[in-house]
Amino acid sequence: MIRYTESLTPSLPIHLALLILLPMGFGMLAPINLVAGAISAVVLYALALVAFVLMAPRIVVTDTELRAGRATILLSLLGKAEIVEPEQRFEALGDARTWKVLRGWIPRGLLIAVDDPADPTPSWYVSTRHPEKLRAILTES
C-alpha cells in the first residue's frame, strides 16, 4: 500500500524561465511564415514543459520500501532522517557517496541515514516539498 507519494515537478519560476524558449521557437520559422513561427514557439514551450513533468522523479513510500527516483531501499534499512533547510544543503550534500534525488527548485530536503553495513551508500538526500510529512511517515515504520 502506498503511504506517501510526491512528484518533483518544476515550480512556477521554472515554468517562467522556460518562456525564453518562445522567442527561440518563433525565430526558427518566423522568417518563412509568422503563423508557423508562432506555432513552433508554442509547441517548443509545451514540449519542454511536458518533458519536465514526465521526467520528474517521484518519491514513493510503501509499507516496505522507499523509492526515490530510480532507486529503492527497504524501510528496515533506513536510519535517522533529518530535515535539511536551504542554508544547510551544501553541507548535507558533501559526501559523494550519498544517493541524491536533488531538484534545485525545491530548496528543502530530507537526509536519511542508511543502516546497512553492506551498502556503500551512507545516506540518501531527497528533495521534497513536505520534509516534515515524509520524515513522519518514514519514522512510523
Kinemage of the C-alpha trace (Angstrom):
@kinemage 1
@onewidth
@group {chain A} dominant
@subgroup {mainchain}
@vectorlist {calphas} color= white
{ca met a 1} P 0.000 0.000 0.000
{ca ile a 2} L 1.311 3.466 -0.895
{ca arg a 3} L 1.629 5.701 2.175
{ca tyr a 4} L 3.235 8.732 0.554
{ca thr a 5} L 3.865 9.916 -2.985
{ca glu a 6} L 5.300 13.109 -4.410
{ca ser a 7} L 6.381 14.118 -7.868
{ca leu a 8} L 9.260 16.607 -8.034
{ca thr a 9} L 7.786 18.636 -10.864
{ca pro a 10} L 9.077 22.119 -11.709
{ca ser a 11} L 7.904 25.117 -9.748
{ca leu a 12} L 6.423 28.307 -11.200
{ca pro a 13} L 9.798 30.073 -11.625
{ca ile a 14} L 10.998 27.194 -13.832
{ca his a 15} L 7.848 27.483 -15.939
{ca leu a 16} L 8.535 31.187 -16.298
{ca ala a 17} L 12.208 30.598 -17.141
{ca leu a 18} L 11.126 28.299 -19.961
{ca leu a 19} L 9.386 31.272 -21.542
{ca ile a 20} L 12.776 32.084 -23.040
{ca leu a 21} L 12.028 29.273 -25.479
{ca leu a 22} L 9.190 31.277 -27.041
{ca pro a 23} L 11.337 33.762 -28.977
{ca met a 24} L 13.713 30.987 -29.943
{ca gly a 25} L 10.866 28.863 -31.299
{ca phe a 26} L 9.374 31.866 -33.049
{ca gly a 27} L 12.686 32.781 -34.620
{ca met a 28} L 13.118 29.336 -36.169
{ca leu a 29} L 10.197 29.639 -38.587
{ca ala a 30} L 9.121 33.299 -38.466
{ca pro a 31} L 11.318 34.284 -41.451
{ca ile a 32} L 9.330 31.806 -43.532
{ca asn a 33} L 5.868 32.387 -42.071
{ca leu a 34} L 4.729 34.333 -38.971
{ca val a 35} L 1.962 31.858 -38.134
{ca ala a 36} L 4.384 28.934 -38.397
{ca gly a 37} L 6.797 30.848 -36.144
{ca ala a 38} L 4.111 31.399 -33.517
{ca ile a 39} L 3.033 27.746 -33.669
{ca ser a 40} L 6.608 26.497 -33.381
{ca ala a 41} L 7.171 28.760 -30.348
{ca val a 42} L 4.144 27.374 -28.527
{ca val a 43} L 4.978 23.789 -29.476
{ca leu a 44} L 8.588 24.130 -28.299
{ca tyr a 45} L 7.468 25.612 -24.965
{ca ala a 46} L 4.812 22.926 -24.491
{ca leu a 47} L 7.255 20.127 -25.299
{ca ala a 48} L 9.743 21.474 -22.771
{ca leu a 49} L 7.051 21.626 -20.066
{ca val a 50} L 5.827 18.113 -20.854
{ca ala a 51} L 9.402 16.802 -20.723
{ca phe a 52} L 9.993 18.405 -17.320
{ca val a 53} L 6.780 16.944 -15.928
{ca leu a 54} L 7.143 13.459 -17.410
{ca met a 55} L 10.793 13.153 -16.406
{ca ala a 56} L 10.235 14.426 -12.858
{ca pro a 57} L 11.407 11.884 -10.297
{ca arg a 58} L 8.899 10.507 -7.846
{ca ile a 59} L 9.196 9.788 -4.160
{ca val a 60} L 7.069 6.860 -3.062
{ca val a 61} L 6.832 5.258 0.377
{ca thr a 62} L 5.035 1.938 0.652
{ca asp a 63} L 4.626 -0.327 3.667
{ca thr a 64} L 8.033 -1.895 2.995
{ca glu a 65} L 10.175 0.424 0.863
{ca leu a 66} L 11.203 3.921 -0.139
{ca arg a 67} L 11.585 4.721 -3.825
{ca ala a 68} L 13.330 7.946 -4.762
{ca gly a 69} L 13.954 8.429 -8.436
{ca arg a 70} L 15.322 5.165 -9.833
{ca ala a 71} L 16.493 3.731 -6.503
{ca thr a 72} L 14.622 1.601 -3.986
{ca ile a 73} L 15.548 0.713 -0.412
{ca leu a 74} L 13.779 -1.284 2.275
{ca leu a 75} L 12.429 0.813 5.135
{ca ser a 76} L 14.048 -1.579 7.593
{ca leu a 77} L 17.476 -0.419 6.321
{ca leu a 78} L 16.821 3.270 6.963
{ca gly a 79} L 18.081 5.145 9.992
{ca lys a 80} L 17.564 8.655 11.271
{ca ala a 81} L 16.019 11.212 8.899
{ca glu a 82} L 16.967 14.877 9.229
{ca ile a 83} L 15.230 17.819 7.599
{ca val a 84} L 17.679 19.896 5.551
{ca glu a 85} L 16.924 23.585 5.219
{ca pro a 86} L 18.249 25.586 2.223
{ca glu a 87} L 21.191 27.031 4.164
{ca gln a 88} L 22.259 23.513 5.272
{ca arg a 89} L 22.004 21.853 1.871
{ca phe a 90} L 25.635 22.417 0.854
{ca glu a 91} L 26.880 20.564 3.955
{ca ala a 92} L 24.294 17.797 3.593
{ca leu a 93} L 25.376 17.109 0.020
{ca gly a 94} L 29.086 16.982 0.846
{ca asp a 95} L 29.538 13.188 0.771
{ca ala a 96} L 29.831 11.998 -2.828
{ca arg a 97} L 28.594 8.539 -1.827
{ca thr a 98} L 25.172 9.884 -0.816
{ca trp a 99} L 22.327 8.885 -3.159
{ca lys a 100} L 20.794 12.164 -4.292
{ca val a 101} L 17.434 12.961 -5.769
{ca leu a 102} L 18.042 16.671 -5.956
{ca arg a 103} L 15.978 19.350 -7.649
{ca gly a 104} L 17.263 22.909 -7.431
{ca trp a 105} L 13.782 24.405 -7.468
{ca ile a 106} L 12.888 22.541 -4.253
{ca pro a 107} L 15.015 24.187 -1.547
{ca arg a 108} L 14.294 21.781 1.331
{ca gly a 109} L 15.022 18.112 1.635
{ca leu a 110} L 15.490 15.100 3.837
{ca leu a 111} L 18.824 13.428 4.643
{ca ile a 112} L 18.183 9.801 5.549
{ca ala a 113} L 20.865 7.578 7.060
{ca val a 114} L 21.284 4.072 5.619
{ca asp a 115} L 21.843 1.427 8.330
{ca asp a 116} L 23.146 -1.335 6.086
{ca pro a 117} L 26.824 -2.244 6.588
{ca ala a 118} L 26.885 -3.930 3.162
{ca asp a 119} L 25.705 -0.766 1.386
{ca pro a 120} L 28.484 1.658 0.364
{ca thr a 121} L 25.907 4.473 0.338
{ca pro a 122} L 25.875 6.074 3.814
{ca ser a 123} L 22.742 8.152 3.258
{ca trp a 124} L 20.098 9.385 0.856
{ca tyr a 125} L 19.297 13.028 0.179
{ca val a 126} L 15.813 13.575 -1.196
{ca ser a 127} L 14.434 16.955 -2.253
{ca thr a 128} L 10.862 17.253 -1.025
{ca arg a 129} L 8.270 19.960 -0.655
{ca his a 130} L 6.974 18.248 2.511
{ca pro a 131} L 10.004 17.103 4.564
{ca glu a 132} L 8.099 17.003 7.877
{ca lys a 133} L 5.409 14.744 6.437
{ca leu a 134} L 7.921 12.451 4.709
{ca arg a 135} L 10.037 12.151 7.859
{ca ala a 136} L 6.959 11.359 9.956
{ca ile a 137} L 5.932 8.584 7.576
{ca leu a 138} L 9.457 7.134 7.498
{ca thr a 139} L 9.781 7.165 11.296
{ca glu a 140} L 6.387 5.441 11.715
{ca ser a 141} L 7.773 2.342 10.026
